[in-house]
């Protein structure tokens, strides 16, 4: 019997959107063929699958493509969610992630990459202050429980932490000197986790003809079942 090919996940190691997708795939225990992408030299196969040409892109079979990180994560966790990451209030979860992907990400990009916006008069300190308001909001949430939604990690934590990590690393000394001890514990716990280590494994950029790299569940039995 011929085995069904694994789904293909085009990814870029440092991209926070791609990181959240990989974290969900890992937690769901689903195997995918990981194709690491060089953003300056994107493979034509990825562009053909998703013309907007941004990572992550998940290719299921011959005709189904998911090219939004949130949708990839929900796809994975809807099939298998052993830690109950999707078990909280959907509206509250969506609101937290919407803010991260909207106002916070806008400020983060202008704080980290001001030269990408030559038509805007970017004040980096102002953009940092806008981002810090969001971090202070997380500090308030985390002062009463260990994670954003309660005492156990949930999907919003994993969807947002890659972006907080990026914000923290723009000016590390400044970030770690701020008065948000609960956020720092939350972030450092994430950075020290086995899940983060697995998510951030390094792979060479993919080229056609390369031996497939299986990422996630080693035998991919769940994945083979759900792709058919």
N, C-alpha and C positions, 0 to 999 in steps of 0.2 A: 504494500500500500504506500502510495506517495504521500509524504508529509506535506502539510500546508506550509508555505514559506512564512517566516516570521514577519510581523509588521516591521517597517523600516522607520527609524527615528533619526532624522537629521537634527544635529545639535551643535552647540558651541559651548565649550566647557565653562567659560566665564560669564556667559549671558545669564542674567537672573531669570529671565523667562524660560530659557532652556533648563536651568537648574531646577525650577519648580516642577517642570514636566518630568525630569529624571527622578526627582524625589518621589513623585506619585507613582511612577512605574515601579520603582524599587519597593515602596511600601505595599503596592498591590501584588507583588510577587509575579509580575508579568515579564516574560522575556521578549526583547526586541532586538533587531539588528541595528546597532548604533553606528551612525555615520557622522564622524566629527567633521565639521565644516570650517574652512578658512573663509572668513567674511570678505576678504579682499579677492577671493577667487572661488566663488560659489559654484558647486557642481551643477552642470546642466540638468542632471536628473532631478535635482531638488527644484530648480526653477520650472521645469516641465510639470512637476507635481503641484507646485504652488507658485504661480507667477509673481506673487508679492515678494517672494524670495527672502523671507525673514525666518529665523529659527525661533522655536522648534517647528518641525513639520513631521507629522506621523502619517505614513502611507499604509493603509490597510488593504490588502488584496490589490485588485487591479483598478478599482474605481472610486474608492473612498479615501479622502484625504482630510486630515484634521490639522489646521495650521494656526490654531490659537492655543497658547499654553494652558489656559484655564480649561478649555474643552478637552485637551489631551488628558489632563489630570482627572477631570470628571469621568471621562471614558474609562480610564484605568481603575479608578476607585469605585466606579459603579459596578465593575465586574468582580472586584475583590477589595474589601476595605476592612482588613483584620483588626486594625487599631481604632476603627470608628471615627476616622477623620471627618467624615461627612455627617456625623451624628448630631451636630448642633443646629441652632436656629438658622435656616437657610437665608432669611432676609438679613440677619445680622452678619453672617459670614460674607454675604455678597457685598454689604455696605463697607466692611473693612477692606476687602480686596479692591472694590471700586475706587476707594479713596487712594489706596496704594498705587493703583495703576493709573490714576488720574493726577490729582494735585501733587502727590508726593513724588511720583516719577517725573513729572514735569520739572519740579524744583531740583530734583537729583540730577537730571541730565544737564541743566543749566549751571549747576554748582560744579559738577565733575568735568563737563565738556563745554565750557563757555564759547570756545572757538568754533563750535559747530553752528552757532547762531549769529552770524555776522550782521544780520539785519536787525538784531535786537540789542538794546543797550543793557547788557547783562551786568548786574551787580552781584558778584559771587557771594558776598557776605549776606546780602538780602535773600538770595536763594537758599543759602545754608540755614538762615533763620526760619524760612518757610518750612524747610524739611525738619528742622528741630522742633517745630510746633507739633508735627505728627509724632515724632519720637516721644515728646512729652506726653502726648495722649496715650501712647503705648505704656509709658511709665505709670500713668494713673491706673490703667487696666491691670497691669502686672503687679501693682502694689497689693492687690487683694487675692490674686491667685497666680500660679506659676506660668500660665499660658494665657493667650488672649481671650479664649473662650471658657477657661476653667482650669482645673488642676491637671488636665491631660492635654497633650498636644493635639491640635486639630488642623484641618486643611488651611484655615487662614494663617496659622503660624508658619506652615511650610511654604505657603504662597507668598508671604511677605518677608520672611527672614532673608532670602537672597538679596533683596533690595536694601534692607537695613544693613546687611554686610557690606554692600557696595558703598552706601552712604558713609559707613564707619571708616572705610579704608581710604577715603579721599584725604582726610586729615586725621590720621589715627590718634595722635597725641591730643588733639582737641576733643575728639569724640570721647575718648576714655577718661578725659578730665571733667566731663560734664556730670551734673548731679542727677543722674538717672540710673541708680544702682540696679534696679530690677531689670531694666532693659539690657544692661551690660551682662548680668547673669544669664538672662534669656538668650542673648546672642552667643555668649561664650559656651553655654551648654550645647547649642546647636553646632558651633564650630568644632567642638570636641567629640561630637557624636560619630558612631560608626556609620550612620546613614549619610552624614556629610562626607566622610572619607570615601565611601563607595560612590557617591554622586560625583565627586571631583576627581575620580581616576583619570589619568592622562592617556589619550590615545592619539596616534598619528592621524593627520587629515586623511579622509577617505578618497580613494580614486577608484574608478571602474576597474573591476577585476580583482580587487583586494579580497583577501579571505575575510568572510563576515566576522564581525565582533558581536558576540551575544552579550547583551547588557540586561541585568535583572535576573529573573528566575533562571538558574542554569539549564534546566531541562525544558523550560518553556511549555510545560504541559497545559497550563491554564490558557496560555496565549494561543496555542494551536487549536484548542477547543473553541475559543470564542471568535476566531477569525474566519472559520469555515462558513 
